[in-house]
Amino acid sequence: MSRTPSKARTPSGARTRGRLDALQGWLNGRLADLLAENQVPGAAVAVSVGDAVIDAAAGVLSKDTGVEATPDSLFQIGSITKVWTTTLAMQLVDEGKLDLDAPVRDHLPDFKLADDEAAALITVRQLMCHVAGFEGDFFTDTGRGDDCLEKFVATLGDTPQLFTPGERFSYNNAAYCVLGRIVEVLREKPYDACLREHLFAPLGLTHAATGPYEAILHRAAVGHIRATPDAEPRPAQVWALARSNAAAGAMLAMRPRDLLTFARMHLADGLGPDGGRVLGADSAHAMRRRQADVPPLGLMGGSWGLGWEIFDFPGGTVVGHDGGTIGQSAFLRVVPGHDVAVAVLTNGGDPLALYAEIVGRVLHDLAGIELPALPVPDPQTPRVDASRYVGTYASSAADTVVSQDDEGRVWAERTPKGIFAEIGGGQERIELVASAWEDTLISVAPENGMHRLHAFVGDDGEGHAQFLHTGRADRRVGP
């Protein structure tokens, strides 16, 4: 099932419509095969240039029910929600109700962390660009009521501080829960209501849901997970993470076309589809401006703005975000210089191949940008001296022991904790070898279709890395 491009305002006229028609034909013919090749049960895709949009879908929403995916099916967008939460906060900046560089405690006086001095210093901006410095992978379920976010933030009092606020990047889900709570306090309404009233309504979204009670009114995808790495994906027994993490990405679901309506508002510097102002132009630009550098990590951007990841690809700059929930993965890429956006939403299997082929083709055909290949290990790479890296690193998500054996081979043994262990993550031991980047090792075997990069950053004062960075900075806790 698919739609033809709109005849509405389009930057390049007939030429652009021709390219979109060609992409539509390619998606219609290729998407189902891509799913089968990568054990992805179902997917939906949308592509836009200006106001012209195409979309396509294939596969099933659940292997148990066999309900077919359509372009109007809802998939969870996971952490892409963080861009929505940032947008809600930037609307408050536009209204003069929020200062990005003011301390969080200006709006949440009871905000507490284990390090009280750090908690007093953390600013709203630091929450948005993942440099607040406290541990962030907490998914405490504080109930389904409208006060769940308030209760969640109150649980952070013993959360450890990894580094001085502003010192470095470390992806932080809990920081976005704090940001969502600030939005609630300033709007005097629950986070879900803020989404519906300040984004869904002005954008005219018709296929978007803040939780399961809305999603069930549509064709909604179910996530699929593997019981073991070699098993076939099967429907997960839980649809979503806890509502307390909604502002970080636990609940929001929509069709790709509605996600692109949001992205196109950003491309239009804050103007909605009817020409009304949804976000200030200065705020839209500020969100795309570099705020924090990110170590080389493969799929992640090289820097972060306010909410947006920033990718410097050959041929141009792209912004975007990815999302992952229980068995669902989402990818959004936006090209400001070419008015192009693409969304790929999936419900299990190995979705990175879909991302690479679909997004790669869209960026090439519509923006002249090349999507770099994900890094792979060099089988001829020499042994490394891992004395700087060997040790034990820990976070609330996992403990990782890095060692080097008598043959010079480097190993990382990772033991998931908390919800990461509960949703199927078992202990894993992977071999690491040198990569193209200094102080960064790469896994020999792929995980979910990608060879993961492990960056060793900082110094503990004795010549050892202070953090193992895989997107989150896990602190060294022992030799």
Summary of the structure (lengths in Angstrom):
residues: 479
radius of gyration: 21.7
end to end distance: 56.2
largest distance: 66.1
contacts: 1694
relative contact order: 0.13
helix: 30%
strand: 24%
